[in-house]
Amino acid sequence: MDVTTVTHEIQPVFDSRSRVLLLGTMPSPASREQGFYYGHPQNRFWRVIAAIFDEPAPRTIEEKRDMLLHHHVALWDVLASCEIEGASDASIRDAQPNDLARIFDAADIRAVFATGTKAGELYRKLIEPTLGVPCTTLPSTSPANAKMKLADLVGAYGKALLPLLGETEKHVLPVADVVKLEKEIAKSGTSLSTLMERAGRALAKVAFDEAQATASQHDPNNAMQRQADAISHTPHDNQNGSTGRTSSNSHTAEASDPSDENQAAPHIAILCGSGNNGGDGWVAARELARAGCAVDLVTKRPAREISAEPAHEQALLTEAIASKPANTPRAGLHQTASSSQTAASAPTAPQTTATQHAKPRAIAIHVSPSGDELACLFAAADVIVDAILGTGFSGDSVLAPYDAWIRLANEQRSRGARIVAADVPSGLSAQTGKAAEPCLKAHETVTMIASKPGLETPYAFAFCGTVHVAPLAYIEPILESWKQRETVDNASAGNDSLIGSSVATDANAALEAAGAGKPPSLKHDAFRRAETEDDDGYDPYSDRPPTPEPLFQADPWN
């Protein structure tokens, strides 16, 4: 093979929040062609990083960069240039190092890791003597490192990185701010449709994990254990090499074919509303079907009649690949005047390694099924996904037909089905935490971008179960810009606040004067409670948190 002089042209990934630095050797031909790190389809780097953070594997360059930055991980390579034969790290000659000072000057890097033996050797030889920072070598994620299974790699990387990174900051934002944030993200180049695709994939991952956990409880040796990688597989990631980058197919043996007659495919029912919360469900249906699940999608109206965007776009994409093959029974459901089932051509998803070994299953679409049909469908489901009502819901009741869907789902929950909610359980206010009648009771809730106040109330657990925050995008810079803008606004309003404080003082004096000579019960009293409130200080008809108010202004015993 010819020797090629290669110059590193891919920019490093880092910002001021980065805390650990991962270094490869030099981008492989596949990575250089793709324009990003670990670009070979069989390299497991991105699946490993996603797994240690319990997220779906990223698929686009933007998504990969966002994941690293969100978790404070910097990424680059040891070499700036070298002579190399193909992707063989063993052939590297005339190696010139990258200048890592630009990263260390900008960020508080706590540790450096090399993603392979050769990268570690070159770092210790070319960079450590000058930089003075030691490097820890992690196992290569290349398929050439066949002795290391995916689970072993995840364990090694997680043990090394997680103690240094700690918990990612949890943001709790009002619903209006999350909507504003989505618009800001869209302005920066990540469309709302892309955000919905990411949300649907995050939802699908949790639903699949629930189905897998349920199956393992009944049969520890169930074949679903061997399908788990399919739901997080990305068709075009990663970087290859002999000690960090060469190409092979070692990972293909880690997945199994769930279409085998002896393997029971997980059966998942997805309830989709007609808004953008329902759009997350339509995306999740595609992802779960590609991972080998049998999917029943329930909707009030067909995809073409959905007006909300980008839900309409995503529903049409899912409807286009929906099918109902003979080997996937649908619990005896049949089409009636009040219920229709869409059957289209077989899925046309690209056949990657994982999808070949996790054969795509059917998506059966049920439009306005009757109560009996829905109950029959739920009886066959391992997991029910709630994507009916989103964060915009508020009120005391849920309208038909969604009220019946929620009641039937809750009934099936009591019989053992697992429930996963998209963003917020349907019937619960994401802003206040107030539950309507009926309100879905989920085991897991996958909320998007940030948590919401209603999910953090003391009683939310009864409806939300465990709350997972799906980041979807790197929002920290946007939140920081908001904070800076608020600081500037507060500073500019300083003079006005001084004027306002004098007015407030005069108003308080007038209020005290007005209360003089009146009975104590009529005086202004910050601790007096309204008559409509309970003795614990909580008004059950309000949406404010149930925080008891003090009963006394002073200690009555002194």
C-alpha positions in Angstrom: 0.0 0.0 0.0 1.3 3.5 -0.9 2.6 5.7 1.9 0.6 9.0 2.1 1.4 12.2 3.9 -1.6 13.2 5.9 -2.3 16.5 7.5 -5.0 16.8 10.2 -7.7 19.1 9.1 -10.6 18.3 11.4 -11.1 20.9 14.2 -11.0 19.7 17.8 -14.2 19.6 19.8 -14.0 21.6 23.1 -15.1 24.7 24.9 -14.5 26.3 28.3 -16.7 23.7 30.0 -14.6 20.7 28.8 -13.1 18.6 31.7 -11.6 15.5 30.1 -9.7 15.2 26.8 -9.9 12.1 24.5 -7.1 11.7 21.9 -6.9 9.3 19.0 -3.9 9.0 16.7 -4.8 10.4 13.3 -8.2 10.4 11.4 -8.6 7.3 9.2 -9.5 7.6 5.5 -13.1 7.1 6.4 -13.0 9.8 9.0 -11.2 12.2 6.7 -13.9 11.5 4.0 -16.7 12.1 6.5 -15.0 15.2 8.0 -15.3 14.0 11.6 -13.8 11.7 14.1 -14.3 7.9 14.2 -16.0 7.8 10.9 -15.7 4.1 10.0 -19.1 2.3 10.3 -17.7 -0.6 12.4 -15.8 1.5 15.0 -17.6 1.5 18.3 -16.5 4.8 19.7 -19.8 6.6 19.4 -21.8 3.7 20.7 -19.5 3.5 23.7 -19.8 7.2 24.5 -23.5 7.1 24.1 -23.8 4.0 26.4 -21.9 5.5 29.3 -24.2 8.5 29.2 -27.3 6.3 28.6 -28.3 8.0 25.4 -29.0 6.9 21.8 -25.9 6.8 19.7 -25.5 10.0 17.7 -25.8 9.9 13.9 -24.8 13.2 12.6 -21.7 15.3 13.1 -23.7 18.0 14.9 -25.3 15.4 17.2 -21.9 13.9 18.0 -20.4 17.3 18.8 -23.4 18.3 20.9 -23.1 15.0 23.0 -19.5 15.6 23.7 -19.9 19.2 24.7 -23.0 18.6 26.8 -21.0 16.0 28.9 -17.9 18.2 29.0 -15.7 15.9 26.9 -13.1 17.3 24.5 -11.9 15.3 21.5 -8.9 15.6 19.2 -5.9 13.6 18.0 -2.3 13.4 19.0 -0.9 14.0 15.5 -1.0 17.1 13.3 0.6 15.3 10.4 2.4 12.1 9.6 3.2 9.6 6.8 0.9 6.5 7.0 -0.1 3.5 4.9 -3.9 3.6 4.7 -5.3 3.3 8.2 -2.4 1.3 9.7 -1.1 3.1 12.8 1.9 0.7 12.9 3.1 2.3 9.6 3.2 5.9 11.0 6.4 7.8 10.3 7.6 11.4 10.6 4.9 12.2 13.2 4.3 15.8 14.2 2.1 16.5 17.2 -0.8 18.8 17.6 -0.5 21.8 19.9 -2.8 20.9 22.8 -2.2 24.2 24.5 -5.2 25.8 22.8 -7.4 23.3 24.6 -5.7 23.6 28.0 -5.7 27.4 27.8 -9.4 27.4 27.3 -10.6 24.7 29.6 -10.0 23.1 33.0 -8.9 19.7 31.7 -8.6 17.3 34.5 -7.3 14.2 32.7 -6.1 13.1 29.3 -7.0 9.7 27.8 -5.7 8.0 24.6 -8.2 5.8 22.7 -5.7 3.1 21.8 -2.1 1.9 22.5 -0.5 3.8 19.6 -2.1 7.1 20.5 -0.8 6.6 24.1 2.7 5.8 22.9 2.9 8.9 20.6 1.4 11.2 23.3 4.0 10.1 25.8 6.8 10.5 23.3 5.8 13.8 21.6 3.5 15.8 23.9 3.9 14.8 27.6 7.5 16.0 27.9 6.5 19.5 26.9 2.9 19.7 28.3 3.7 17.9 31.6 0.3 16.2 31.8 0.2 12.4 31.9 -2.0 10.3 29.7 -4.1 7.2 30.5 -4.5 4.7 27.7 -8.0 3.2 27.1 -8.7 0.2 25.0 -9.3 0.8 21.3 -12.8 0.9 20.0 -11.7 -0.3 16.6 -13.3 -3.6 15.4 -9.7 -4.8 15.1 -9.7 -5.0 18.9 -12.0 -8.0 18.6 -11.2 -9.4 22.1 -13.0 -6.4 23.6 -16.8 -6.7 23.4 -19.0 -3.6 23.4 -20.0 -4.2 27.1 -16.3 -4.4 28.1 -15.5 -1.1 26.3 -18.4 0.6 27.9 -17.3 -0.6 31.3 -13.7 0.6 30.7 -14.6 4.0 29.4 -17.3 4.6 32.0 -15.0 3.7 34.9 -12.4 6.1 33.6 -14.5 9.1 32.5 -17.6 9.3 34.8 -15.8 9.9 38.1 -14.1 12.9 36.5 -17.2 14.3 34.8 -19.7 13.9 37.6 -23.4 14.6 37.2 -24.4 16.8 34.3 -26.2 19.9 35.6 -30.0 19.4 35.6 -31.9 22.3 34.2 -35.5 22.9 35.3 -37.2 25.4 33.0 -40.7 26.8 32.7 -42.6 25.4 29.7 -42.5 28.8 28.0 -38.7 28.9 28.3 -38.4 25.5 26.7 -40.5 26.6 23.8 -38.3 29.7 23.5 -35.2 27.5 23.7 -36.4 25.3 20.9 -36.7 28.3 18.7 -33.2 29.5 19.6 -31.8 26.0 18.8 -33.6 26.1 15.5 -32.1 29.5 14.7 -28.6 28.1 15.4 -29.2 25.5 12.7 -30.8 22.4 14.3 -34.3 22.3 12.9 -37.4 21.5 14.9 -37.8 18.4 12.7 -34.3 17.3 13.7 -35.1 17.9 17.4 -38.2 15.7 17.0 -36.1 12.9 15.4 -33.7 13.0 18.4 -36.6 13.1 20.8 -38.3 10.1 19.2 -35.0 8.1 19.3 -34.6 8.9 23.0 -38.1 7.8 23.6 -37.6 4.6 21.6 -34.4 3.8 23.6 -36.2 4.0 27.0 -39.2 2.0 25.6 -36.9 -0.7 24.3 -35.0 -0.8 27.5 -38.3 -1.3 29.4 -39.3 -4.1 27.0 -35.9 -5.8 27.5 -36.1 -5.5 31.3 -39.6 -7.0 31.3 -38.4 -9.9 29.1 -35.4 -10.6 31.2 -37.6 -10.9 34.3 -39.5 -13.7 32.6 -36.6 -15.3 30.9 -33.0 -14.3 31.8 -31.7 -15.9 28.6 -34.3 -14.2 26.4 -32.9 -13.3 22.9 -33.8 -9.6 23.5 -30.6 -9.3 25.4 -28.8 -9.8 22.1 -30.9 -7.2 20.3 -30.1 -4.4 22.7 -27.5 -2.8 20.6 -29.8 -2.4 17.6 -31.8 0.4 19.1 -28.7 2.5 19.6 -26.8 1.6 16.5 -25.6 4.4 14.2 -25.1 3.5 10.6 -22.2 5.8 9.9 -19.9 6.5 12.9 -16.5 6.1 14.0 -12.8 5.9 13.4 -10.6 2.9 12.7 -7.0 1.7 13.2 -4.9 -1.2 14.1 -4.3 0.0 17.7 -7.0 2.4 17.4 -8.1 2.4 13.7 -8.5 -0.4 11.2 -11.6 -1.8 9.6 -13.2 -5.2 10.2 -16.6 -6.7 11.1 -16.1 -8.0 14.6 -19.2 -6.3 16.0 -21.6 -8.0 13.7 -21.6 -11.2 15.9 -22.8 -9.2 18.9 -26.4 -8.7 17.5 -28.9 -11.4 16.7 -31.7 -11.8 14.3 -35.0 -11.2 16.2 -36.9 -12.5 13.2 -36.0 -16.0 14.2 -39.1 -18.0 14.9 -37.7 -19.1 18.3 -37.3 -15.5 19.4 -40.2 -13.4 20.8 -40.1 -9.9 19.3 -40.9 -7.2 21.9 -44.4 -5.8 21.2 -44.9 -2.1 21.8 -48.1 0.0 21.5 -47.6 3.7 20.9 -50.5 6.2 21.5 -50.0 9.3 19.4 -51.9 12.6 19.8 -52.4 15.0 16.9 -49.8 17.5 18.1 -46.0 17.5 18.2 -46.0 15.3 21.3 -47.5 12.7 19.0 -44.8 13.4 16.5 -42.2 12.0 19.0 -44.3 8.8 19.0 -44.3 8.5 15.2 -40.5 8.8 15.2 -40.2 6.3 18.0 -42.3 3.8 16.0 -39.8 3.9 13.2 -36.9 3.4 15.5 -38.5 0.5 17.4 -39.5 -1.3 14.2 -36.0 -1.0 12.8 -34.7 -2.5 16.1 -36.9 -5.6 15.6 -40.0 -4.7 17.6 -43.5 -5.3 16.6 -45.2 -1.9 16.8 -48.8 -0.9 17.0 -49.3 2.9 16.5 -52.7 4.3 17.6 -53.8 7.7 16.3 -56.9 9.8 16.3 -56.4 10.8 12.7 -54.3 9.6 9.8 -50.9 11.2 9.1 -52.2 13.3 6.2 -54.7 15.0 8.5 -52.2 16.0 11.2 -51.7 19.8 10.9 -49.0 20.4 13.5 -45.4 20.7 12.2 -43.0 18.9 12.3 -45.4 16.1 13.5 -47.1 16.0 10.1 -43.8 15.5 8.3 -42.6 12.8 10.7 -46.0 11.0 10.6 -45.9 10.8 6.8 -42.4 9.3 6.9 -43.5 6.6 9.3 -46.7 5.9 7.4 -44.7 5.5 4.2 -42.8 2.5 5.7 -45.7 1.0 7.7 -46.6 -2.6 7.0 -48.2 -5.6 8.5 -46.4 -8.9 7.5 -48.0 -12.2 8.2 -45.5 -13.3 10.8 -46.4 -10.5 13.2 -50.0 -11.0 14.5 -51.8 -8.0 15.8 -53.9 -9.5 18.6 -56.8 -10.3 16.3 -57.6 -6.7 15.5 -59.7 -6.1 12.4 -60.7 -3.1 10.4 -64.1 -1.6 11.1 -66.0 1.5 10.1 -64.6 3.2 13.2 -61.2 1.8 12.9 -58.7 1.5 10.0 -55.3 0.0 9.8 -52.7 1.3 7.4 -50.7 -1.3 5.5 -48.0 -0.1 3.1 -44.8 -1.5 1.6 -42.1 -3.1 3.7 -39.7 -0.8 5.5 -37.1 0.8 3.3 -34.5 1.7 5.9 -30.9 1.4 4.9 -29.6 -2.1 5.8 -26.7 -1.4 8.1 -25.0 -4.1 10.1 -27.3 -3.8 13.0 -30.5 -3.6 11.0 -29.5 -6.7 9.1 -29.2 -8.6 12.4 -32.2 -6.9 14.0 -34.6 -7.3 11.1 -37.1 -4.5 10.8 -40.6 -5.5 11.9 -44.0 -4.2 11.1 -45.6 -0.9 12.1 -49.4 -1.3 12.2 -51.2 2.0 12.3 -54.7 2.0 13.9 -56.9 5.1 13.3 -59.5 5.7 16.0 -59.9 2.1 17.2 -62.8 1.1 19.4 -62.4 0.5 23.1 -62.5 -3.3 22.6 -59.9 -3.2 19.9 -57.7 -1.0 22.0 -58.0 -3.2 25.0 -57.1 -6.2 22.8 -54.1 -4.4 21.4 -52.9 -3.4 24.9 -53.2 -7.0 26.1 -50.5 -8.0 23.6 -48.2 -5.1 24.4 -45.1 -5.4 26.6 -44.7 -1.6 26.7 -47.2 1.2 26.1 -45.8 4.5 25.0 -47.8 7.6 25.8 -47.3 10.4 23.2 -50.8 11.9 23.4 -50.7 15.2 25.2 -47.5 17.3 25.6 -46.3 20.2 27.7 -49.0 22.5 26.4 -51.7 20.7 28.2 -53.5 22.2 31.2 -56.9 21.7 32.6 -59.1 19.5 34.8 -60.2 16.9 32.3 -59.0 15.2 29.1 -61.3 15.1 26.1 -62.4 12.0 24.1 -61.0 9.8 22.8 -57.8 10.4 24.7 -59.5 10.0 28.1 -60.5 6.5 27.2 -57.0 5.7 25.9 -55.5 6.9 29.2 -57.9 4.8 31.3 -57.3 1.7 29.3 -53.5 2.2 29.5 -53.7 2.6 33.3 -55.8 -0.6 33.5 -53.2 -2.5 31.5 -50.5 -1.1 33.7 -52.2 -2.8 36.7 -51.9 -6.0 34.8 -48.2 -5.7 34.3 -47.6 -3.6 31.2 -44.9 -1.0 31.4 -45.7 2.6 30.6 -43.3 5.2 29.1 -44.4 8.8 28.6 -43.1 11.3 26.1 -42.2 14.6 27.7 -44.9 14.5 30.4 -47.6 11.9 31.2 -50.8 12.8 29.4 -53.2 14.6 31.8 -50.4 16.2 33.9 -49.5 19.8 33.6 -45.8 20.1 32.9 -45.9 23.6 34.4 -47.8 23.2 37.6 -47.8 19.4 38.3 -51.6 19.4 38.5 -53.2 16.2 37.4 -56.4 16.1 35.3 -59.0 13.3 35.3 -57.8 10.9 34.0 -54.1 11.2 34.1 -51.7 8.6 32.8 -49.4 6.8 35.3 -46.1 6.1 33.8 -43.2 4.0 35.0 -40.7 6.2 33.0 -41.0 9.7 31.6 -38.6 10.9 28.9 -38.8 14.7 29.0 -37.1 16.7 26.3 -34.2 19.3 26.5 -34.8 20.1 30.2 -37.0 19.1 33.1 -40.1 21.2 33.8 -41.5 22.5 37.1 -44.5 20.2 37.1 -42.3 17.1 36.9 -40.4 18.3 40.0 -43.4 18.7 42.4 -43.6 16.3 45.5 -46.4 14.3 44.0 -45.2 14.1 40.4 -43.5 10.7 40.9 -47.0 9.0 41.2 -47.6 9.9 37.6 -44.1 10.3 36.1 -42.2 7.5 37.7 -38.5 7.9 36.8 -37.8 11.0 34.8 -35.1 10.9 32.1 -34.0 14.2 30.5 -33.1 13.8 26.8 -30.7 16.7 26.1 -31.4 16.8 22.3 -29.0 19.7 21.9 -26.2 21.6 23.6 -28.1 24.3 25.4 -25.6 25.6 27.9 -24.3 28.5 25.7 -27.9 29.7 25.1 -28.7 29.6 28.8 -25.5 31.5 29.6 -26.4 34.1 27.0 -29.8 34.5 28.6 -28.3 34.9 32.0 -25.8 37.6 30.7 -28.6 39.4 29.0 -30.7 39.3 32.2 -27.7 40.7 34.2 -27.3 43.6 31.7 -31.1 44.3 31.8 -31.0 44.3 35.6 -28.1 46.7 35.7 -29.7 49.1 33.2 -32.8 49.1 35.3 -30.8 50.0 38.5 -31.8 53.7 38.6 -35.5 52.8 38.0 -35.4 50.4 40.9 -34.1 53.1 43.2 -37.0 55.3 42.2 -39.4 52.3 42.6 -38.1 51.5 46.1 -39.0 55.0 47.4 -42.5 54.7 45.9 -42.8 51.3 47.6 -41.7 52.7 50.9 -44.4 55.5 50.7 -47.0 52.9 49.7 -46.2 50.7 52.7 -46.4 53.7 55.1 -49.8 54.6 53.7 -50.9 51.0 54.1 -49.8 50.9 57.8 -51.6 54.2 58.3 -54.8 52.9 56.8 -54.7 49.9 59.2 -54.2 52.0 62.3 -57.1 51.8 64.7 -58.6 48.8 63.1 -59.1 45.4 64.7 -55.9 43.2 64.4 -57.7 40.8 62.1 -58.2 43.6 59.5 -54.6 44.9 59.6 -52.1 44.0 56.8 -50.7 40.7 57.8 -48.2 38.8 55.6 -49.0 35.5 57.5 -52.8 35.7 57.2 -54.2 32.9 55.0 -57.2 33.1 52.8 -60.4 31.5 54.1 -60.5 29.0 51.2 -57.2 27.4 52.2 -56.7 24.3 54.3 -55.1 24.4 57.8 -51.8 23.3 56.3 -51.6 26.5 54.2 -52.2 24.7 50.9 -55.1 25.7 48.7 -56.1 22.5 46.9 -57.8 24.4 44.1 -54.6 26.4 43.2 -51.6 25.3 41.2 -49.0 26.5 43.6 -46.7 24.1 45.4 -48.1 22.7 48.7 -45.6 24.5 50.9 -47.0 25.0 54.5 -47.0 28.6 55.7 -45.9 29.5 59.3 -48.6 29.4 61.9 -47.0 32.0 64.2 -45.1 35.2 63.7 -43.3 34.7 67.0 -42.6 31.8 69.4 -45.8 31.8 71.6 -43.9 30.1 74.5 -41.4 33.0 75.0 
